[in-house]
Amino acid sequence: MNASSVVPIDADLIGRGDAAQEPRKGWQSDRDQATDQNDINEGLGRFFRSLDLRSIDKVEEAKFKESLEHEVLTHGCMVTLAGAALIPAALIPVFLREAQSTRNPLDLGNMDVRGVLLLTWISTFLVTFSYVVTSLLRLWKQWFETWNWELYFMIVATYYTLSLSLANFWHMPLITGVHPEEVWSHDARGTEVFILLAIDGLMTAVAMYVPVRACIQWILPVFG
C-alpha cells in the first residue's frame, strides 16, 4: 500500500461521531435510573404486600368479609347505641347547670365555646345514631346490601373518638384561646382523665367485640 492510497481522516467527522454518542449515553443513563426506580417500587410493593393479612384469593376474602357482616352489624349497633346514649347523659346536666349560672349564663343566641361544643356533640349524636338506625334496617329489612359496613362503622367510631379528643370541656376552650375556667361554671380539670378512659373503653370495645378486619381496624387508632 502506498502513501497515496491512504484516505485522510476528517477530524470534524470524528467530533460529530463523539457528539452523536453523548445523547445515547444520556439516554442509557436515564434508562438505568428508570430501571433502578422500578426495582425500588417493586421491592416496596413486595414489602407492603407481605404486611397484608388478607387472603390472596379475592373470592375467599370476600366470603370471609361477608361472614363477619352480621356480627359487625349487631355488635357495632350495640356499641354505637351505648355511645349515643352517653352523649345526652353526659351533656344535659352540664348545660342545664350552665344555663342557670349567674356568673356566665349560657345563651345559645350568642354563640361561644359552649355553643360550638354543643353543636359538635349534636352532630356526633346524629352520626352515631344513624349507624344504629341503618344497621337495624339492614338486619330487619335487608336494606343497604351493597354498603361496606366495616368501613362505615370505623368512620363512625373514628368521628366519635375525634369528638372526645377535641370537643371536650378542657381542650375545646384551649383550642379557641380561652382558659376553661373562664368558660365553665364547674371545675373542668378532671376532663382529661375521663376522656382517656372513654377513648380506651371505646377502642377496647371495638377491638374485642366488633369483628372488624385488621386491614380496616387501623383507621381508629391512627385517626382517632
C-alpha positions in Angstrom: 0.0 0.0 0.0 1.5 3.4 -1.0 1.0 6.6 0.8 -1.2 8.0 -2.0 -3.9 5.3 -1.3 -4.3 6.3 2.4 -7.6 8.1 2.9 -7.2 11.1 5.2 -9.4 11.1 8.4 -11.6 14.1 8.8 -11.3 15.4 12.4 -14.8 17.1 12.1 -16.3 13.6 11.4 -14.7 12.2 14.5 -16.0 15.1 16.5 -19.5 14.7 15.1 -19.4 11.0 15.9 -18.5 11.6 19.6 -21.2 14.2 19.8 -23.7 11.7 18.5 -22.7 9.2 21.2 -23.3 11.7 24.0 -27.2 11.7 23.7 -27.1 7.9 23.5 -25.1 7.7 26.7 -27.5 10.1 28.4 -30.5 8.0 27.2 -28.8 4.9 28.6 -28.3 6.7 31.9 -32.0 7.7 32.1 -33.0 4.1 31.3 -30.8 2.8 34.1 -32.3 5.2 36.6 -35.8 4.2 35.5 -34.8 0.6 35.9 -33.5 1.3 39.4 -36.7 3.1 40.3 -38.8 0.3 39.1 -36.7 -2.2 41.2 -37.3 0.0 44.3 -41.0 0.3 43.6 -41.3 -3.5 43.2 -39.3 -4.0 46.4 -41.6 -1.7 48.3 -44.6 -3.4 46.8 -43.5 -6.8 47.9 -42.8 -5.4 51.4 -46.2 -3.9 51.8 -47.9 -6.9 50.4 -46.2 -9.0 53.0 -47.9 -6.9 55.7 -51.3 -7.5 54.1 -53.0 -10.3 56.1 -55.9 -10.7 53.7 -56.2 -13.8 51.6 -54.5 -13.8 48.2 -57.7 -15.3 46.8 -60.1 -12.3 46.5 -63.1 -14.6 46.4 -62.2 -16.2 49.7 -61.5 -12.8 51.2 -64.9 -11.5 50.1 -66.6 -14.6 51.6 -64.8 -14.0 54.8 -65.8 -10.4 54.9 -69.4 -11.4 54.2 -69.4 -13.9 57.0 -68.4 -11.2 59.5 -71.1 -8.7 58.4 -73.8 -9.9 60.8 -71.6 -9.6 63.9 -70.3 -6.2 62.7 -73.9 -5.1 62.4 -75.2 -6.5 65.7 -72.2 -5.7 67.9 -71.5 -2.4 66.1 -75.1 -1.4 66.7 -74.8 -2.1 70.4 -71.5 -0.2 70.7 -72.8 2.8 68.8 -76.1 2.7 70.7 -74.2 2.9 74.0 -72.1 5.7 72.7 -75.1 7.7 71.5 -76.9 7.2 74.9 -73.8 8.5 76.8 -73.9 11.9 74.9 -77.1 13.3 76.4 -76.4 11.6 79.8 -73.1 13.5 80.0 -74.0 16.8 78.5 -77.6 17.6 79.6 -76.7 18.0 83.3 -73.7 20.2 82.5 -75.6 22.5 80.1 -78.6 22.8 82.5 -76.2 24.0 85.1 -74.6 26.4 82.7 -78.0 27.8 81.7 -78.7 28.5 85.4 -75.2 30.0 86.1 -75.3 33.6 87.4 -71.7 34.3 86.5 -71.8 33.5 82.8 -75.2 32.1 81.8 -75.5 30.1 78.6 -77.0 32.0 75.7 -77.3 30.0 72.6 -78.2 33.1 70.7 -74.7 34.4 71.4 -72.6 31.6 70.2 -69.5 30.9 72.3 -67.3 28.0 73.0 -70.1 26.2 74.8 -72.4 26.5 71.8 -69.7 25.2 69.5 -69.1 22.2 71.7 -72.9 21.5 72.0 -73.3 21.7 68.2 -70.3 19.3 67.7 -71.8 16.8 70.0 -75.2 17.1 68.4 -73.6 16.2 65.1 -71.7 13.3 66.8 -75.0 12.0 68.2 -76.7 12.2 64.7 -73.8 10.4 63.0 -73.6 7.7 65.7 -77.4 7.2 65.9 -77.5 7.0 62.1 -75.4 3.8 62.3 -77.9 2.4 64.8 -80.9 3.1 62.5 -79.3 1.9 59.3 -77.8 -1.3 60.8 -81.2 -2.2 62.2 -82.8 -1.6 58.8 -80.1 -3.9 57.3 -80.8 -6.6 59.9 -84.6 -6.4 59.7 -85.4 -5.2 56.2 -82.3 -6.4 54.4 -81.7 -2.9 53.1 -78.3 -1.4 52.1 -76.8 -4.7 50.9 -74.0 -3.1 49.0 -72.7 -1.0 51.8 -69.3 -1.6 53.3 -70.4 -1.9 56.9 -66.8 -2.4 58.3 -65.7 0.9 56.8 -69.0 2.6 57.8 -68.6 1.5 61.4 -64.9 2.6 61.6 -65.7 6.0 60.2 -68.4 6.5 62.9 -66.2 5.2 65.7 -63.3 7.5 64.5 -65.6 10.5 64.4 -66.8 9.8 67.9 -63.2 9.4 69.1 -62.2 12.7 67.5 -65.1 14.4 69.2 -63.9 13.0 72.5 -60.4 14.2 71.9 -61.2 17.7 70.7 -64.7 18.7 71.8 -64.5 18.3 75.5 -64.7 20.7 78.4 -61.0 21.2 78.7 -59.5 21.1 75.2 -62.2 23.0 73.2 -61.7 26.3 75.1 -57.9 25.9 74.9 -58.2 25.4 71.1 -60.1 28.7 70.8 -57.6 30.5 73.0 -59.7 30.7 76.2 -58.9 29.2 79.6 -61.5 26.6 80.6 -62.0 28.3 84.0 -63.3 31.4 82.1 -65.9 29.3 80.3 -67.4 26.8 82.6 -69.0 27.3 86.0 -67.7 23.8 87.1 -64.1 22.6 87.5 -63.1 21.0 84.2 -59.6 19.9 85.2 -60.7 16.3 85.6 -61.9 16.1 82.0 -58.6 14.6 80.6 -58.9 11.6 82.9 -62.5 10.9 81.8 -61.6 11.4 78.1 -58.7 9.0 78.3 -60.9 6.4 80.0 -63.6 6.9 77.4 -61.3 6.5 74.4 -59.7 3.5 76.0 -63.1 1.9 76.6 -64.2 2.6 73.1 -61.1 1.2 71.4 -61.3 -1.9 73.7 -64.9 -2.5 72.8 -64.2 -2.2 69.1 -61.2 -4.4 69.2 -62.8 -7.1 71.4 -66.4 -7.2 70.3 -66.7 -5.8 66.8 -65.1 -8.3 64.3 -63.6 -5.7 62.0 -60.6 -7.0 60.0 -57.2 -5.7 60.7 -56.9 -4.1 57.2 -59.7 -1.7 58.3 -59.3 -1.5 62.0 -56.1 0.6 61.9 -58.2 3.6 60.9 -59.5 4.1 64.5 -56.1 4.3 66.4 -54.4 6.2 63.7 -57.0 8.9 63.0 -59.0 8.7 66.3 
